[in-house]
Amino acid sequence: MINSLPLFHRINGHKVLVLGDGAAAEPKRRLVERAGGIVEADMQRALDEGVRLAFVAYEDSWACENAAINLRCAGMLVNVVDMPELCDFTTPSILDRDPVLVAVGTGGASAGLAKHLRLRLEAILPQSLGRLAKALQNARERLHARFPEAGERRRALDEALSAGGALDPFDPSAPERVESWLDGAHRPAASQSETVELWSDDPEDLTLRHARLLGEADTLLLDGAIPEAILNRSRADASRLPFSEEERDREREGLTVVLRYEPR
């Protein structure tokens, strides 16, 4: 189970309350402004205008707690710097490949850990990711025309965006290939079936291939009591059905993965 629901909140052009004048408040002001928000420093004005998000960064812990209670009672979502037990939301360490954003959070456990994970990812993820996202956005109408059925469209993208595919996100030249890929894109196989034999309930023990199959499967056929931690690695919209010979042999579009669990 995850202890926080990751969300991207659009604040461009909207006010966000930031309380505090010390060193802890300034990074929050910069963060709000970086996302296009308008910093509001007056609590009463924020309450009167229906501001929905607030950062509290007073140096006095009692003042932080008091402000958090009052703001939350007024309907605001509150972040209190360095006091995760008072937070409705936390701010992750952000890797920016506009419009691609990768947010690394620890639920307030360690901002330092989140930062260093982000720095590792900075060295891995190419700057071209943003250009690829924009190229795919600009080609959306062509993509829908080429693959009008949603499942077929997703499978085509899965194939193109996979490692070594025509639009491999780790290939810096991928953005320039979007149009040519659409010109010559072949239709993905309508039906495919794979079997994954599990021996551990720890998702860290999944092979790279098994993790990829779970992430791409349209239908999961569950043979046995599959651990929830494993199922959480699959697509949220994938169909989950009890395994049977009839279901296994049924013709259906997309990728069907049979999951079998035999713990060692």
CORWO-V284997 format. One record per helix or strand of 3 or more residues. SS is the DSSP state (helix for helix, strand for strand). FROM is the first residue (numbers start at 1). LEN is the number of residues. Records with the same first field share a line. If there is no record, write none. Layout:
# CORWO-V284997
SS = FROM-LEN  FROM-LEN
This chain:
# CORWO-V284997
strand = 15-5  38-3  53-4  77-4  93-5  100-5  191-8  219-5  239-4  254-8
helix = 23-12  43-6  61-13  84-3  111-14  129-10  140-7  150-12  174-11  203-3  208-9  228-4  245-5
